[in-house]
C-alpha cells in the first residue's frame, strides 16, 4: 500500500481539534451520544481504562507483533508470543494507566490474553497469505461521491490487517467479545464502510471483502471469523449522510444527551450526564 498510508507518528501529529479530522471512533461516539462526544472530544474528559478494554488492546498488540513478523517472512509460535506478552506487559499497563485490585487479578488477566491469542493461532488457516498491511494508518479527503463536494475535513483510520484474497484484498478488524454471536452488520457498518472508503482512496481499487475476527472470552476461548461483502454505492450514500449530519451538529454546537441501553456502560452516566441541563 502507498498513497494515503501514514506512519503512526505522522497520524498522531495530524491530530487536533474536532475540525482537524473525522474518524470512525469519533463518528460512532457522536452517534451513540452527542453529549458523550462533547465530554470526550471537546472537554477532554477521558474515562478510565476498563479491564475489558485493556484486554482487547493487549490482544491487538500481540497480534500486531505476530503479523508484522509475518510480513517479514518470520513466523512466531505460541511460545514466542507468550514470551513477548510477558516482556511487554508492564509497558502496556503503564501506557493504559491500568490498575488491578490484586496480583491474582493481574495474573488472571495476563493468562486470559495468552489463552485468547493461543485460540487465535489455532483458528487461523496455516496457509494464510503474507499480510499486505498491518495496523495501516490511512487518511483521505472526504469528497461526497454524489455531489462532488469536498467536505473540507479528512477521514482517518487505522486498519488492523489487510490480507490478500481470491477476489482482492480483505480488510480485517480484530475485536474481543464476551459472548459468541454473529455480529449484526449494521452495528459495524460505519467502521467497515469507513475502512473501505479509506482503502479505495489509498489504493485506487476495491477491496475483495471485509472480515471481523472476534476473540471470544468464553470459558474455553474461541475465535469466530465473520465475512462481509465489499461495500456498495448504497453503503457510501448512507455513510456520507452520516458525515453531513455529524458536521452540521459540530457547526451548530448541538450536543444533546441521547439516553438508551448504552447508558449503563457509560462512565459519565452517574456524573457529567446527571449534571447536564440541556
DAFENFEN-V142460 format. One record per run of one state. SS is the DSSP state (hx for helix, st for strand, lp for the rest). FROM is the first residue (numbers start at 1). TO is the last residue. If there is no record, write none. Layout:
ss->[SS	SS]
from->[FROM	FROM]
to->[TO	TO]
This chain:
ss->[lp	st	lp	hx	lp	st	hx	lp	hx	lp	hx	lp	hx	lp	hx	lp	st	lp	st	lp	st	lp	hx	lp	st	lp	st	lp	hx	lp	hx	lp	hx	lp]
from->[1	5	7	8	14	21	24	33	34	43	51	72	78	97	103	124	133	144	150	164	170	178	185	204	209	217	222	229	233	253	261	266	272	276]
to->[4	6	7	13	20	23	32	33	42	50	71	77	96	102	123	132	143	149	163	169	177	184	203	208	216	221	228	232	252	260	265	271	275	278]
